[in-house]
Amino acid sequence: MKIYRFIRDCYAPAPAKVNATLMGLAFMSLFISNKLIGFSSLATRHPSLPIEFWAMHAAIAAGGGFLVVLFGRRLSRVLHPIQ
């Protein structure tokens, strides 16, 4: 019976204010990331070398993945505390 209670607690709907805040953060992060991509495309003005542009994107994605690996457990404990 504990597993059913665990599943119920994990998938309980969040309050409307929390949902609205998270949706706002999701859209804001998309806006900021697209602005940064636009600025980064201005940094690589060599049309003959698109590898620099895509390598920069790969480096940014790898950096984000590294941060998730580095801070994942700490964030998991903060977001899902053991009761």
Contacts in CASP RR format, 6 or more apart in sequence:
PFRMAT RR
TARGET T0000
AUTHOR 0000-0000-0000
METHOD contacts of the structure
MODEL  1
MKIYRFIRDCYAPAPAKVNATLMGLAFMSLFISNKLIGFSSLATRHPSLP
IEFWAMHAAIAAGGGFLVVLFGRRLSRVLHPIQ
14 22 0 8 1.000
37 57 0 8 1.000
40 53 0 8 1.000
40 56 0 8 1.000
40 57 0 8 1.000
41 53 0 8 1.000
43 56 0 8 1.000
44 50 0 8 1.000
44 52 0 8 1.000
44 53 0 8 1.000
44 56 0 8 1.000
46 52 0 8 1.000
END
